[in-house]
Amino acid sequence: MSWMYGTDWEYADSRLRDTVVRYKDRPFFVDRVSNSGKVIGTYLDAPDVQHTVPAIEMNLKPVPLGYCNYNGRASYLSRAPMRHDWRQGLRRASLVSSNEDTHNISWSDICPVILNDYPSYSKCLSMLAKVRAIAWSRSWAMDKARCVHYKGYDIVGAINTDGVVILTEEFKHLEESLQESL
């Protein structure tokens, strides 16, 4: 990916400061862009260690979002439709959750979403007694009542006693996506 800011480090700083982008496929919180073309920040999965990395190596494509397993719940995260938001990376003000104040969710909780790191479907089934809801992919989650949710929809199906997901008639078109997630 080419660096879009040339050598205008001040402009790059104004667009990237206090946002999450990626460096070497890991979510990276940008503290600032220096006038020497370096990005100073921390990895979301290791926030106690500050790193200085070359700005031109940053991945500025939008970070992927979806279900976030947080506090015994599965919250669907997406970007707010804000056209006046001029920042390049993800930031708190541009983050929306299906059922949680996004300020309560830490960046380290959001890190697995960006990395697509979820428990398996069978592990989620075994954890249902301990949580209200849990996601096994960016798009799919289950709740304590064994209802299945897709991308923030209330209910698209249910889990039968054999652990098989049965989609409601209205959402049968999601079968292929469901099978890919299992």
Stockholm file with secondary structure:
# STOCKHOLM 1.0

chainA/1-182         MSWMYGTDWEYADSRLRDTVVRYKDRPFFVDRVSNSGKVIGTYLDAPDVQHTVPAIEMNLKPVPLGYCNYNGRASYLSRAPMRHDWRQGLRRASLVSSNEDTHNISWSDICPVILNDYPSYSKCLSMLAKVRAIAWSRSWAMDKARCVHYKGYDIVGAINTDGVVILTEEFKHLEESLQESL
#=GR chainA/1-182 SS CCCTTTTCHHHHHHHHTTEEEEETTEEEEEEEECTTSEEEEEETTEEEEEEEEEGGGEECSCCCCCEEEETTEEEEEEECCCTTCCCSSBCGGGEEESSSCGGGSCHHHHHHHHHTCCCCHHHHHHHTTTCSEEESSSSEEEETTCEEEETTCSCSEEECTTSCEEECGGGGGGHHHHHHHC
#=GC SS_cons         CCCTTTTCHHHHHHHHTTEEEEETTEEEEEEEECTTSEEEEEETTEEEEEEEEEGGGEECSCCCCCEEEETTEEEEEEECCCTTCCCSSBCGGGEEESSSCGGGSCHHHHHHHHHTCCCCHHHHHHHTTTCSEEESSSSEEEETTCEEEETTCSCSEEECTTSCEEECGGGGGGHHHHHHHC
//
